[in-house]
């Protein structure tokens, strides 16, 4: 999951540099990763997340199938989709 969501997190997206660097030398962040950290936003203005905060935001996306109390068993259930937090899309 971390690899799939790499662009939405503070992680470095420059994977080619990762493959070419010296494995013993300390890792250095790319200019793009440093810009994400400095702005705390992506180029489109959406927020950048750590893995934990991204999971926390995604936990707000729920789909609940409900049946009203006291209805007959042959009544069709209805679906409620949770509204995500403002600023997260």
Contact map, one row per residue, 1 for C-alpha under 8 A:
11111000000000000000000000000000000000000000000000000000000000000000000000000000000000000
11111100000000000000000000000000000000000000000000100000000000000000000000000000000000000
11111100000000000000000000000000000000000000000000000000000000000000000000000000000000000
11111110000000000000000000000000000000000000000000000000000000000000000000000000000000000
11111111100000000000000000000000000000000000000000000000000000000000000000000000000000000
01111111111110000000000000000000000000000000000000000000000000000000000000000000000000000
00011111111110000000000000000000000000000000000000000000000000000000000000000000000000000
00001111110000000000000000000000000000000100001110000000000000000000000000000000000000000
00001111111000000000000000000000000000000000000111100100000000000000000000000000000000000
00000111111100000000000000000000100110000000000111000000000000000000000000000000000000000
00000110111110000000000000000000100000000000000000000000000000000000000000000000000000000
00000110011111100000000000001101100000000000000000000000000000000000000000000000000000000
00000110001111100000000000000001100000000000000000000000000000000000000000000000000000000
00000000000111111100000000000100000000000000000000000000000000000000000000000000000000000
00000000000111111110000000000000000000000000000000000000000000000000000000000000000000000
00000000000001111111000000000000000000000000000000000000000000000000000000000000000000000
00000000000001111111100000000000000000000000000000000000000000000000000000000000000000000
00000000000001111111100000000000000000000000000000000000000000000000000000000000000000000
00000000000000111111100000000000000000000000000000000000000000000000000000000000000000000
00000000000000011111110000000000000000000000000000000000000000000000000000000000000000000
00000000000000001111111010100000000000000000000000000000000000000000000000000000000000000
00000000000000000001111110000000000000000000000000000000000000000000000000000000000000000
00000000000000000000111111000000000000000000000000000000000000000000000000000000000000000
00000000000000000000011111000000000000000000000000000000000000000000000000000000000000000
00000000000000000000111111100000000000000000000000000000000000000000000000000000000000000
00000000000000000000001111110000000000000000000000000000000000000000000000000000000000000
00000000000000000000100011111000000000000000000000000000000000000000000000000000000000000
00000000000000000000000001111100000000000000000000000000000000000000000000000000000000000
00000000000100000000000000111110110000000000000000000000000000000000000000000000000000000
00000000000101000000000000011111110000000000000000000000000000000000000000000000000000000
00000000000000000000000000001111111000000000000000000000000000000000000000000000000000000
00000000000110000000000000000111111100000000000000000000000000000000000000000000000000000
00000000011110000000000000001111111110000000000000000000000000000000000000000000000000000
00000000000000000000000000001111111111000000000000000000000000000000000000000000000000000
00000000000000000000000000000011111111100000000000000000000000000000000000000000000000000
00000000010000000000000000000001111111111100000100000000000000000000000000000000000000000
00000000010000000000000000000000111111111000000000000000000000000000000000000000000000000
00000000000000000000000000000000011111110000000000000000000000000000000000000000000000000
00000000000000000000000000000000001111111100000000000000000000000000000000000000000000000
00000000000000000000000000000000000111111100001100000000000000000000000000000000000000000
00000000000000000000000000000000000110111111111100000000000000000000000000000000000000000
00000001000000000000000000000000000100111111111100000000000000000000000000000000000000000
00000000000000000000000000000000000000001111110000000000000000000000000000000000000000000
00000000000000000000000000000000000000001111110000000000000000000000000000000000000000000
00000000000000000000000000000000000000001111111000000000000000000000000000000000000000000
00000000000000000000000000000000000000001111111100000000000000000000000000000000000000111
00000001000000000000000000000000000000011100111110000000000000000000000000000000000000110
00000001110000000000000000000000000100011100011111000000000000000000000000000000000000000
00000001110000000000000000000000000000000000001111111100000000000000000000000000000000000
00000000110000000000000000000000000000000000000111111100000000000000000000000000000000000
01000000100000000000000000000000000000000000000011111110000000000000000000000000000000000
00000000000000000000000000000000000000000000000011111111000000000000000000000000000000000
00000000000000000000000000000000000000000000000011111111100000000000000000000000000000000
00000000100000000000000000000000000000000000000011111111110000000000000000000000000000000
00000000000000000000000000000000000000000000000000111111111000000000000000000000000000000
00000000000000000000000000000000000000000000000000011111111100000000000000000000000000000
00000000000000000000000000000000000000000000000000001111111110000000000000000000000110010
00000000000000000000000000000000000000000000000000000111111110000000000000000000000000000
00000000000000000000000000000000000000000000000000000011111111000000000000000000000000000
00000000000000000000000000000000000000000000000000000001111111000000000000000000011110000
00000000000000000000000000000000000000000000000000000000111111100000000000000000111100000
00000000000000000000000000000000000000000000000000000000001111110000000000000000110000000
00000000000000000000000000000000000000000000000000000000000011111000000000000011110000000
00000000000000000000000000000000000000000000000000000000000001111100000000000011100000000
00000000000000000000000000000000000000000000000000000000000000111110000000001111000000000
00000000000000000000000000000000000000000000000000000000000000011111000000001111000000000
00000000000000000000000000000000000000000000000000000000000000001111101000111100000000000
00000000000000000000000000000000000000000000000000000000000000000111111000001000000000000
00000000000000000000000000000000000000000000000000000000000000000011111000000000000000000
00000000000000000000000000000000000000000000000000000000000000000001111100000000000000000
00000000000000000000000000000000000000000000000000000000000000000011111110100000000000000
00000000000000000000000000000000000000000000000000000000000000000000011111100000000000000
00000000000000000000000000000000000000000000000000000000000000000000001111100000000000000
00000000000000000000000000000000000000000000000000000000000000000000000111110000000000000
00000000000000000000000000000000000000000000000000000000000000000010001111111000000000000
00000000000000000000000000000000000000000000000000000000000000000010000001111100000000000
00000000000000000000000000000000000000000000000000000000000000001111000000111110000000000
00000000000000000000000000000000000000000000000000000000000000001110000000011111000000000
00000000000000000000000000000000000000000000000000000000000000111100000000001111100000000
00000000000000000000000000000000000000000000000000000000000000111100000000000111110000000
00000000000000000000000000000000000000000000000000000000000011110000000000000011111000000
00000000000000000000000000000000000000000000000000000000000111100000000000000001111100000
00000000000000000000000000000000000000000000000000000000000110000000000000000000111110000
00000000000000000000000000000000000000000000000000000000100110000000000000000000011111011
00000000000000000000000000000000000000000000000000000000100100000000000000000000001111110
00000000000000000000000000000000000000000000000000000000000000000000000000000000000111110
00000000000000000000000000000000000000000000011000000000000000000000000000000000000011111
00000000000000000000000000000000000000000000011000000000100000000000000000000000000111111
00000000000000000000000000000000000000000000010000000000000000000000000000000000000100111
